[in-house]
Amino acid sequence: MREFPEGREQEFRRLYAAYFDAVLGYALRRTERPEDAADVTAETFLVAWRRLPHVPPGEEARPWLYGVARRTLANHRRGERRRSDLGARLRRELPAALPDAAAEVVQRADVTAAMRRLSARDQEVLELHLWERLEPREIAEVLGLTTVVVRPRLSRARARLRELLGNEPEPLGHDLTRHPIAHREEPT
């Protein structure tokens, strides 16, 4: 392992200044997008910083850096391939996994409009319960309240939402997670 009489940072600055353009050119010629080349170059110099004592001195550093860039580029390509494969798989499987929501669009719009008419406090407690599927004790923890405060707040918020939607009160024990709002997606 090499020692650096002028200091590690100074040696890295020298290496970076001497070979940045060469490593970037290497990456640019092997990637489709300049930002990918920049990522490969940055990762290559990060490895060089971590392994600075192992970087060969003088002109031997350039092929060593190319070797690091080559392995970095291979990792980058594998990652891209995995992301692409995952995207393709999700595009194939998602339609089968999610029911067609077209029939619920109007109902969801009504529920969304009704939710917006509720107070922020009511919205928050309902969102935590219906969207995040938290129980009153968990909601209490999130809000920094006691369960004794949350239970009636949740009950009143449900009643106000039903009133805004023009729905009759649900029978005791009704599973509120089946309510259309429980499956509402956040806007993108």
C-alpha positions in Angstrom: 0.0 0.0 0.0 1.1 3.5 -0.8 1.8 6.3 1.6 0.9 9.9 0.7 3.5 12.4 2.0 1.4 15.4 0.9 -1.8 13.9 2.3 -4.6 11.7 1.1 -6.8 14.5 -0.1 -4.1 16.1 -2.1 -3.3 12.8 -3.8 -6.9 12.3 -4.7 -7.2 15.8 -6.1 -4.2 15.1 -8.3 -5.6 11.8 -9.5 -9.0 13.4 -10.2 -7.5 16.3 -12.1 -5.3 14.0 -14.1 -7.9 11.4 -15.1 -11.4 12.8 -14.8 -11.7 13.6 -18.5 -10.3 10.2 -19.5 -12.8 8.3 -17.2 -15.7 10.5 -18.3 -14.8 9.9 -22.0 -14.6 6.2 -21.3 -18.1 6.2 -19.8 -19.6 8.5 -22.4 -18.6 6.2 -25.2 -20.2 3.3 -23.4 -23.5 4.7 -22.2 -26.6 6.1 -24.0 -27.2 9.1 -21.8 -24.7 11.6 -20.5 -26.2 11.4 -17.0 -25.4 7.7 -16.9 -21.8 8.5 -17.9 -21.7 11.1 -15.1 -23.0 8.5 -12.6 -20.4 5.9 -13.7 -17.6 8.5 -13.5 -18.7 9.6 -10.0 -18.9 6.1 -8.7 -15.5 5.3 -10.3 -13.9 8.1 -8.4 -15.7 7.2 -5.2 -14.1 3.8 -5.4 -10.8 5.4 -6.1 -11.1 7.6 -3.0 -12.0 4.6 -0.9 -9.2 2.5 -2.3 -6.6 5.3 -2.8 -3.7 3.4 -1.3 -4.3 0.6 -3.9 -4.3 3.0 -6.9 -1.2 2.4 -8.9 1.2 5.4 -9.1 1.7 7.5 -12.3 0.3 6.4 -15.7 -0.7 3.0 -14.3 -3.6 4.7 -12.6 -5.5 5.3 -15.8 -6.0 1.6 -16.7 -6.7 0.8 -13.1 -9.5 3.5 -13.2 -10.8 2.1 -16.5 -11.1 -1.3 -14.8 -13.1 0.3 -12.0 -15.2 2.2 -14.5 -15.8 -1.1 -16.5 -17.0 -2.9 -13.4 -19.1 0.1 -12.3 -20.6 0.2 -15.8 -21.5 -3.5 -15.6 -23.2 -2.9 -12.3 -25.1 0.0 -13.7 -26.2 -2.0 -16.7 -27.4 -4.9 -14.5 -29.3 -2.4 -12.4 -30.9 -0.9 -15.5 -31.8 -4.4 -16.8 -33.4 -5.3 -13.4 -35.4 -2.1 -13.3 -36.5 -2.6 -16.9 -37.4 -6.3 -16.3 -39.3 -5.3 -13.2 -41.2 -2.5 -15.0 -42.2 -5.0 -17.8 -43.3 -7.6 -15.3 -45.4 -5.0 -13.4 -47.0 -3.7 -16.7 -48.0 -7.4 -17.4 -49.2 -8.3 -14.0 -50.7 -5.0 -12.7 -53.9 -5.1 -14.9 -54.6 -8.6 -13.6 -53.9 -7.7 -10.0 -56.0 -4.5 -9.9 -59.7 -4.6 -10.8 -61.0 -2.1 -13.3 -61.8 1.0 -11.3 -63.9 2.7 -14.0 -67.2 1.9 -12.2 -66.0 3.5 -9.0 -64.7 6.7 -10.5 -67.9 8.7 -9.9 -68.3 7.3 -6.4 -64.6 8.1 -5.6 -65.1 11.6 -6.9 -68.1 12.1 -4.6 -66.1 10.7 -1.6 -63.1 12.8 -2.4 -65.3 15.9 -2.6 -67.0 15.0 0.7 -63.6 14.4 2.4 -62.5 17.9 1.3 -65.5 19.4 3.0 -64.6 17.9 6.3 -62.4 19.6 8.8 -58.6 18.9 8.6 -59.0 17.1 11.9 -61.7 14.8 10.6 -59.8 14.2 7.3 -56.7 13.2 9.2 -58.4 10.7 11.5 -60.3 9.2 8.6 -57.3 9.0 6.3 -55.3 7.3 9.0 -58.0 4.8 9.6 -59.3 4.1 6.1 -56.3 4.7 3.9 -53.5 3.6 6.3 -55.7 1.0 8.0 -54.7 2.0 11.5 -56.7 1.1 14.5 -57.7 3.8 17.0 -54.8 3.0 19.3 -52.4 3.4 16.4 -54.0 6.6 15.3 -53.7 7.8 18.9 -49.9 7.1 18.7 -49.5 8.9 15.4 -51.5 12.0 16.6 -50.0 12.0 20.1 -53.4 11.6 21.7 -55.0 9.0 23.8 -57.3 6.2 22.5 -60.1 7.7 24.6 -59.9 10.9 22.5 -59.4 9.2 19.2 -62.3 6.7 19.3 -65.1 9.4 19.5 -63.3 11.7 17.1 -63.2 8.8 14.6 -66.8 8.0 15.2 -67.9 11.6 14.7 -65.8 11.9 11.6 -67.4 8.8 10.1 -70.8 10.2 10.9 -70.0 13.5 9.2 -68.7 11.8 6.1 -71.8 9.6 5.9 -73.9 12.7 6.2 -72.1 14.5 3.5 -72.4 11.5 1.2 -76.1 11.1 2.0 -75.6 7.6 3.3 -77.5 5.9 6.1 -75.5 4.9 9.2 -73.7 1.6 8.7 -74.8 -1.3 10.8 -72.6 -2.0 13.8 -69.5 -4.1 12.9 -69.4 -2.9 9.3 -66.0 -3.3 7.7 -65.1 0.3 6.8 -62.0 -0.9 4.8 -64.5 -2.0 2.1 -65.6 1.6 1.7 -64.5 3.0 -1.6 -62.4 5.6 0.1 -60.2 2.8 1.6 -58.9 2.0 -1.9 -58.5 5.6 -3.1 -55.1 6.3 -4.6 -53.3 9.5 -3.8 -53.2 12.0 -6.7 -50.0 12.0 -8.7 
